Amino acid sequence: MKNVGFACTTIFPDAPAVKHNISHWLDAGFGPMSFAMDRKSGELDATHPDVDIVSFGSEPRSTYERLCPWDSYSRKNLSFARLSNMSIDYIFETDDDNFLYPEKLRQLESSIAPLFSSLGELAKSDQSNVFQSIYDVPNNIWARGYPLQWLEEPDQPANGSESCETAGVIQFLVDGNPDVDAIYRLVFGNDIDLSSDGLESPTYIFKRFHPFNSQATMWPRCYFPLMYLPSSCEFRMTDIYRGYIAQYILYHHSSAVVYSPALVRQERNEHRIYRDFFGEHTGYVEVLTLLETLNNLDLAADSSPAESIRTAYARLTEVGIFDKTELILLDAYLESLA
């Protein structure tokens, strides 16, 4: 499937997962790969013509590449934009500590296009806490970015159209050490090893907010604008806020968020859990404000994804979730897409 691109960011070019994924992705016949490096990164030793490397000091190819802040997870946007300018229809993104399952990767060819053209017989999940129904643990478990209030109180559904037709994004689950909340890790430790076998087939959510991250997601070209990762918020919240914003706009366009069985296993890079907690603390405090702001947006019925995300960021900037510089970066990103 040469029409599927691969995006990743890393400061560890020798990371085992990076080498593993390059080998298996290209061997499976998939499309171009793009890796966004950083100032402190070494050089990625990959000379394959289908491997694009965005490194510090390289000549900018767009206004966004000139403005994008380094030493920020949002530099992953550089890879999104690079891939968008290639002949691809989908982008799969992941991180440098997630190992693709080769056998499952080969099954993607027959499943990607159908999911994005019609939900078919897919089951709809009405679970408020999707993780609790998937990961078989004797205690409560929840995703990073899930509002703590919702662990005890029922959440409210997001506004959106009444009918759902297609998938807007696929969040593949993660085996091993998935993206759970920092409080969970502080209590149960960082060396968790979980299986997502609780989800045997894809399921979707619609008109409900639930966090999804950037560890293993697939996006169609029409929604590349929604992949934008903000930089003027806490690092631990950038992909969570991105997911909530995208989710709201997807619902406006009658598209669902699909959760699919694991495509990767995470062998987590070294983390200091207390630092993760402090990084996620802002989300505990302001995520409901973000969701309320989204629910109160007045999006035009015929607004494009790019117009919708611009409207969302303008309002979220007004209420203090993001800095005003975010609008400059967002406009540059949207302009950089093919």
C-alpha positions in Angstrom: 0.0 0.0 0.0 2.2 2.8 -1.3 -0.6 5.3 -0.5 0.0 5.0 3.2 2.7 7.1 4.8 4.4 6.7 8.2 5.2 9.6 10.6 7.3 9.4 13.7 9.5 11.8 15.8 12.5 10.7 17.8 15.6 12.0 19.6 16.9 8.4 19.7 17.8 7.5 16.1 19.3 4.2 17.3 16.1 3.2 19.1 15.4 -0.5 18.5 11.7 0.4 17.6 12.8 2.9 14.9 15.0 0.3 13.2 12.4 -2.4 13.6 9.6 -0.3 12.2 11.6 0.9 9.2 12.5 -2.6 8.2 9.0 -4.1 8.6 7.1 -1.1 7.1 9.2 -1.1 3.9 9.3 -4.9 3.7 5.5 -4.9 3.8 5.4 -2.6 0.7 3.9 0.5 2.4 4.6 4.0 1.4 7.1 6.7 2.4 8.3 7.2 6.0 9.1 10.6 7.6 11.1 11.0 10.8 11.2 14.4 12.5 14.4 14.7 14.5 15.5 17.3 17.1 18.4 19.6 18.0 19.8 17.0 20.4 19.2 14.0 18.1 22.0 12.1 16.4 21.7 11.3 12.8 19.3 8.6 11.7 21.2 6.0 9.6 18.6 5.4 6.9 19.4 6.0 3.3 16.4 4.3 1.7 14.7 6.6 -0.9 11.4 6.1 0.9 12.7 7.4 4.2 12.5 11.2 4.7 14.5 12.7 7.5 13.7 16.2 8.9 16.8 17.2 10.9 17.8 20.3 12.7 19.6 22.8 10.4 18.1 21.4 7.2 16.8 23.9 4.7 13.1 24.8 5.5 10.7 23.7 2.7 7.8 25.8 4.0 6.9 28.7 6.3 5.9 26.1 8.9 9.2 24.4 8.8 10.8 27.7 9.4 8.5 28.5 12.4 8.0 25.1 14.0 9.6 25.1 17.5 12.3 22.5 18.0 12.7 20.6 21.2 8.9 20.2 21.0 6.8 17.2 20.3 4.8 19.3 17.9 7.7 19.0 15.4 6.0 15.8 14.4 3.8 18.1 12.3 6.8 18.5 10.0 6.5 14.9 9.0 2.7 15.2 8.6 3.3 18.1 6.2 6.1 16.4 4.3 4.0 13.3 3.8 1.0 15.4 2.7 3.1 16.6 -0.2 3.7 13.1 -1.4 1.3 10.8 -3.3 -0.4 9.3 -0.3 -4.0 8.9 0.9 -3.4 8.0 4.6 -0.9 8.8 7.4 -0.1 6.3 10.1 1.7 7.9 13.1 3.5 6.3 16.0 6.3 6.9 18.5 9.8 5.7 18.8 9.1 3.1 21.5 6.2 1.4 19.8 7.1 -1.8 17.9 4.8 -2.7 15.0 3.4 -6.3 14.9 4.6 -7.5 11.5 1.9 -10.1 11.1 -0.8 -7.5 11.8 0.8 -4.9 9.6 0.3 -7.2 6.6 -3.4 -7.4 7.4 -3.9 -3.6 7.1 -4.2 -3.6 3.3 -7.6 -5.2 3.4 -9.0 -3.2 6.3 -7.9 0.5 5.9 -10.0 1.6 2.9 -13.2 -0.1 4.0 -13.1 1.5 7.4 -12.7 4.9 6.0 -15.4 4.4 3.3 -18.1 3.0 5.6 -18.5 1.8 9.2 -20.4 -1.2 7.9 -21.4 -3.5 10.8 -19.0 -2.0 13.3 -20.3 -1.9 16.8 -20.8 1.4 18.5 -19.3 1.7 22.0 -21.4 3.6 24.6 -18.7 3.1 27.3 -17.8 6.3 29.0 -14.3 4.9 29.9 -13.2 2.8 26.9 -10.0 1.6 28.6 -11.9 0.0 31.5 -13.8 -2.3 29.1 -10.7 -3.3 27.1 -7.8 -3.8 29.6 -8.6 -6.7 32.0 -7.3 -5.4 35.3 -8.8 -5.8 38.8 -8.7 -2.1 39.4 -9.9 1.0 37.6 -7.9 2.1 34.6 -8.2 5.2 32.4 -6.5 6.8 29.5 -4.2 9.8 29.8 -6.3 12.9 29.4 -9.6 11.3 30.6 -11.3 13.9 32.9 -10.9 12.7 36.5 -14.4 14.0 37.3 -15.8 11.4 34.9 -14.4 8.5 37.0 -17.2 9.3 39.5 -19.7 11.3 37.5 -21.3 10.5 34.1 -19.9 12.5 31.3 -21.9 14.5 28.8 -22.1 13.6 25.1 -20.5 15.9 22.6 -22.6 17.9 20.2 -22.6 16.8 16.6 -24.7 15.6 13.7 -27.3 12.9 14.3 -25.9 10.4 11.8 -22.5 8.8 11.5 -21.2 7.4 8.2 -17.5 6.8 8.2 -14.3 6.6 10.3 -12.5 9.9 10.7 -9.5 8.4 12.5 -8.5 5.0 13.7 -6.8 4.7 17.1 -5.0 1.4 17.2 -4.6 0.2 20.8 -1.3 -0.6 22.4 -0.1 -3.7 24.1 2.5 -3.8 26.8 2.7 -0.4 28.4 -0.2 1.6 27.0 -0.9 5.3 27.4 -2.6 5.3 30.8 -2.9 8.2 33.2 0.1 9.2 35.3 -1.9 8.7 38.5 -2.4 5.1 37.5 1.4 4.7 37.0 2.2 6.3 40.3 0.0 3.8 42.1 0.7 0.6 40.1 4.2 1.4 38.8 5.7 2.1 35.4 6.5 -1.5 34.5 3.0 -2.5 33.6 2.4 -5.1 30.9 -1.1 -5.2 29.6 -2.9 -6.9 26.7 -5.7 -5.2 24.7 -7.4 -8.6 24.1 -10.5 -7.1 25.6 -11.2 -5.5 22.2 -11.5 -8.4 19.7 -12.7 -6.2 16.7 -12.9 -2.5 15.9 -15.5 -0.4 17.7 -16.3 3.2 17.3 -17.5 6.2 19.4 -19.6 9.0 18.2 -20.9 12.1 19.9 -18.9 11.2 23.0 -15.6 12.7 24.1 -12.8 10.2 25.0 -9.1 10.8 24.8 -7.1 9.3 22.0 -3.3 9.8 21.6 -0.6 9.9 18.9 0.9 6.5 19.6 -0.7 4.6 16.8 -3.3 6.4 14.7 -4.3 6.3 11.1 -5.8 9.4 9.3 -7.2 9.9 5.8 -6.1 12.8 3.6 -9.3 14.8 4.1 -8.5 15.1 7.8 -4.8 15.8 7.6 -5.6 19.4 8.9 -6.8 17.8 12.1 -3.5 16.1 12.8 -2.0 19.4 13.9 -0.2 19.1 17.3 -0.2 22.3 19.3 3.0 23.6 20.9 1.8 26.2 23.5 0.5 23.7 26.0 2.1 21.0 28.2 4.0 18.3 26.3 2.0 15.6 28.0 -1.3 17.2 26.8 -0.4 18.2 23.2 -1.8 15.0 21.5 -4.6 14.8 24.0 -5.9 18.3 23.2 -5.3 17.5 19.5 -7.5 14.5 19.8 -10.4 16.2 21.6 -10.4 19.1 19.0 -10.2 16.6 16.1 -12.9 14.5 17.7 -15.4 17.4 17.9 -14.8 18.4 14.3 -15.0 14.8 13.1 -18.4 14.5 14.7 -19.4 17.7 12.9 -18.5 16.0 9.7 -20.4 12.8 10.6 -17.2 10.8 11.1 -16.4 8.6 14.1 -13.4 7.7 16.1 -12.6 4.0 15.7 -10.7 2.0 18.3 -9.0 -1.0 16.7 -7.1 -4.0 18.1 -3.5 -3.4 18.8 -1.1 -2.8 15.9 1.9 -2.1 18.2 3.5 -3.1 21.4 5.0 -0.4 23.5 8.3 -0.9 25.4 8.2 2.5 27.1 11.2 4.8 27.0 12.6 5.8 30.4 10.2 8.2 32.2 10.1 9.9 35.6 6.5 9.3 36.5 6.3 12.3 38.9 7.3 14.5 35.9 4.6 12.9 33.8 2.1 13.7 36.6 3.1 17.4 36.7 2.9 17.5 32.9 -0.6 16.1 33.0 -1.7 18.2 35.9 -2.7 21.1 33.6 -5.1 18.7 31.8 -6.7 17.7 35.1 -7.5 21.3 35.8 -8.5 22.6 32.3 -9.7 19.7 30.2 -13.4 20.3 31.0 -13.0 23.9 30.1 -11.6 22.8 26.7 -14.5 20.4 26.2 -17.1 22.9 27.2 -15.5 25.5 24.8 -15.7 23.0 21.9 -19.3 22.1 22.7 -20.2 25.8 22.5 -18.5 26.4 19.1 -20.8 27.5 16.3 -19.3 25.8 13.3 -20.9 26.5 9.9 -22.6 23.4 8.5 -20.4 23.5 5.3 -17.1 24.4 7.0 -14.1 22.4 5.9 -11.9 20.6 8.4 -9.3 23.4 7.9 -11.9 26.1 8.6 -13.3 24.2 11.5 -9.9 23.8 13.3 -9.0 27.4 12.7 -12.3 28.4 14.4 -11.6 26.0 17.3 -8.1 27.3 18.0 -9.2 30.9 17.8 -11.8 30.3 20.5 -9.5 28.1 22.6 -6.9 30.9 22.4 -9.5 33.4 23.7 -10.2 31.3 26.8 -6.5 30.8 27.5 -5.9 27.1 26.6 -3.4 28.1 24.0 -1.1 31.1 23.4 -1.8 33.5 20.5 1.3 32.3 18.7 -0.6 29.0 18.1 -2.7 30.6 15.5 0.3 31.7 13.5 1.8 28.2 13.6 -1.6 26.6 12.8 -2.0 28.8 9.7 1.5 28.0 8.5 0.8 24.3 9.0 -2.4 24.4 7.1 -0.7 26.3 4.3 2.1 23.6 4.1 -0.3 20.8 3.4 -0.6 19.8 -0.2 
